[in-house]
Amino acid sequence: MNTNDVYTLEDRGILYVHGEDVVEYLQNIVTNDINKVTDNMSCFASLLTPQGKYLFDFIIIKHKKGYFIDCEKTQIDQLYKQLQIYKLRSKIEILNLSNEFVVVAINKEKFMSLENSKEKNGFTLKYREDPIVLDPRNKELGGRLIINLEKLYLSTKRLELKIAESKNYYNFSFKLGIPPLRSDQLKNQLFGIECNFDELNGIDFKKGCYVGQENTARIKLKNKLNKRLLPIEVIEGKIKVGENIFADNNEIGKILIDDEYPFGLIKYRSEFFDIEKKFKCKNAIIKIKKPEWIIYDN
């Protein structure tokens, strides 16, 4: 990503949650500690099923007396409905602001050039009252600005940024090993901890109860994490969601995201898995990538 490029992430949507009980409400359902989120710090978190399976992931940013929730737009309506289910008697309000606000990304070097910036995952600045966040998942992803559409042109001009193809950002995210799109294909297909949310700063194991906490903690504490979501390189042919991945005749994973930025759930501790090998699907030959930020023993 170039220093003065800005990427409009049209795939992202924005919810705004606020009200008297908003902190307690979010703390009881999301995987991260909402008390970490301040005017100067944002966090990555997820919402799981009671069994600990993946439902949604998002970035939480403090804004005025509530919180922006930056989520993939294809999931925004479903996330809104799920949050309403957990509302019960909580004194909160949930607004879908996806038609009013937009998420734009800048690279890390540009973020670090801003006054008072810090090279810390989730560090948050205000630019003309709008939050700019150094991505809490991985700081190499750069900053993301949550801004009203009406202010976008003027703010990017003042920051000396030029609009660039968002595909460049998605390619960079995929190269890092972080799914840029199609998170809806993961829903109910794997445990949240298998999405590498621990390494992406999305789970707080000290915060106490949240939806799906029991199984998540058990997998972590008993060292039962045997599968991981890993990026795939298609060498030849085509892949489809649900296809098994084989090392010779031994099944070592399954395709969960296909299309341009594919990922699979891989049995990375299997004796048949070797990151240097090529693997077979029904109509394709693939390689499995290991992101540098994941540390594990086979």
N, C-alpha and C positions, 0 to 999 in steps of 0.2 A: 504494500500500500504506500502511495506517495504522500509526502509530508503535507502538501496543501490540498489534497483531495478530500472531498466529503461524499459519503455514500448514503443516499436516502433508502432506508430499510423499509420498503413498502409492505414487506411481509409481517411487520410487527404491529401489534395493537396495544392500546393503553386503557387500563381500568384505573379508576381512582377510588380508593376506599378511605372513608373518614367517619368520624363520629366519636362519641364519648367512650365507647368500649373497643376502639379499633386495635389498640395494642394487645389487649388480652385476647381478642377474637383471632387475630393473625397468629399470635404465639401458640395458640392451642391447635392449629391445623397445619402450619407449614414446617418444613424440615430444618429451617435455620432459626437462629435466635433474633427475633424482631427487635430486641433491645440493643442490638449492635447497630441498627440503622438510625443514623442521625443526619443533620444537615451536611455533615462532612464525610459520611460513610454510607454506602449502599451495600446490598448483599444479593447473592444468588440463592434461590430456594426452589423447592418443588412441593407439589401437593400429590400425595400418594393415596392409594386405596387403603382400607383398614388392614389389608394383608401385606402392605408395603410395596405394591406394584405401582409402576409409573402411571401418572395421569397427566400432569402438567409441570412445566418448569418455567421460571420467570425471574426477572430482576426486580427487586423492591427498592424504591427510591423515596426518601422523605420529601414531601412537598407540602408546605404550609402546615395545616393541622392533620394531614392524612398522608397517604402513601400512593405513589404511582406504582402500578404493576405492569411491567413491560413483558408481554407474552407474544408468542407467534399468533398472527391474526387468524389463521385457520382454526385456532383453538379458542379464540377469545369469547365467543358466545357460549361455548360449553363450560369454560372456566367461570364465566359470569353466573351461569346456572348452578354450578357446583358450589360456588361461594355463597349463593343465596340459600342453598340447602343447609349450610353450616351456620347461617346467620341466627336462626332460632329467635331468641329474645334479645340478642345483642343490639345495643343502640349504635348502629352503624348504617352507612349508606354506601352503596356500590354504584358507580357511574361508569358507563362505557364512553370513553372520550376518544375513541379511535378515529372519528371523523373530524376531530378538532386538533389533535396533537399528532406529531410525527416523530419517529426515532431516526436520527442520523448518526453515522459513525465517522470518526476521524482516527488517524493512526496514533500510536503511542508517542512518537516524537512531537507531534503537534500538541497533544494534550500536555506533555511536559514543558512546552514552551509557554503555556498559560501561566499567568501570575498566581503564585501561592500553590501551584500543583505539587503533588507528591507521588512518587512512583510506588504506589501501594494499591493492591487489588481492592477495588470498591471505593477508592478515594473520590470524593465528590466536591465539585466546585459549583458556584453559581455564576452564570453569565447572563447579565440583565434579567435576573430573577429565575432563569431557567437552569436546571441541573445538568451538569456534564459529569459523567461517571467514568472512571477508569475501570474497564470491565472487571467485575468481581470474580469471574470464572478464571480468567487468565489475562494478565495485563498486556500481553502481546497483541491481544485483540483490539487494543486502543480504547479511545473514549467514545461514549455515546451521549448525545445531546437529546433531551426530551423537550420539544419546543412546539408552541402553537404554530399551525400552518401559516398564519398571517404574518408571523415574525421571521419565518425561515429565510427568505431571500435576504432581508436586511442584515440578519445576524451572520449568515455565512459570508456576506460581502465584507462586513466589518472584521471578521476573523480572517479575511483574505483566503477564503476557501473556494474551490471550484468543484462543481458537481461532477462526479465521476460515475462510471458504470458500477452499480451495486454488485454485479457479478464478481468484480475484483475482490470485494470484501468476502463474499461467500467462498470463493476459491481459497482465500487466505485462511478462513476459519476451518475449512475442510482439511487443508494442509496441516493445520495445527492438531487436527483430530477431534474437533468439536462440531457436532452436527449443526449446519447453518439453516437447514430447512427440513420440512416434513416430519416434525416431531409427533404429529398425529399418528404416524405409522407405528410409534412405540407404545401406544396406549394399551395398558394391561398385558403387554408382551414380555416384560422383564421387571425385576425388582429395581427400585430407584437407585439403590447402591450399585447395581450392575451397570448403571449409566455413567459411572465414574464421578458421581456427585460429591463423594468424599474428597477426591483430588481437585475438584473444581470449586471447592469451598462452599458447597451447597447443603451440607449436613452438619449440624452441631450435635455431637453426641453427649453433651453435658447439659443441654437445655431442659431436659425432662420430656414429658409426654407431648406427642403430636400424632396426627393420623398416620398409621403405618409404622410407628416408632418401634413396636415390640419386635417385629421380624427384622427390621433394619438393624437394630442394636444386636440382635442375636447373630446375624450373619457376620457383623463386624467383630464382635467380641469372641466368637467361637471360630474365627478364621474360616468361615464357610463360603467365602467369595470365590467361586470356581469359574464364573463366566463374566465377561466384560463386553461392553459395546465398543467395537473397534472399527476404524475406517477400512474400506476395501478399495483396492485398485483392480479394475476389470482389465485383464490382459487380452482376453479374446472372448467373443460371444456376448450374450446378454443375460442379465440376472433378473429375477422377480422376487418380490416379497414372499416369504414363507418357504423358499427353496432351502434345502439342506446343503451344508458345505462339507466336503469329504476330503480326508487325507487318505489316498488310496480307497479302501472300502470302509474306512472308519469315519463316522460322523463327528465333526468337531465344532459345528456351529450352524447358524441359520441366518438367512438374509432378513433384516428387519426394515431397512430403508433401501429402496432401489433408486431409480432415476439418476440424476447427475452427480449426487453426493451420497454414495451408498455406504451403509454401515451394517455390520452383522453382530449378533450375539455369539461370542466365541468362547469355547471351553479352553481358556488359555493355560490351564494347568494340566491338560490332557497330555499323555505321553506321546500322542500322535501330532501334537501341535508344535510347529517350528516356524518362527517368524520369517525365516529365510526361504521357506518352501513355497511352491505354487499349489493351489488347491482347486478342486473341481466342484462346480454346481451342475445343475441339470444340463444347461446349454452354454456353460462358460468356464473359463479358466481365470482364476483370480489370485491376487496376493493380499495378505492382511498386513496392515500398517500398525506400528506401535508408536503412539505419540511420545515425545520426549519427556513430557511431564508425568507420565505414568511410570511408577517404579513397582515392578513385581518380580517374583521368582516363579519360574515355570515348575 
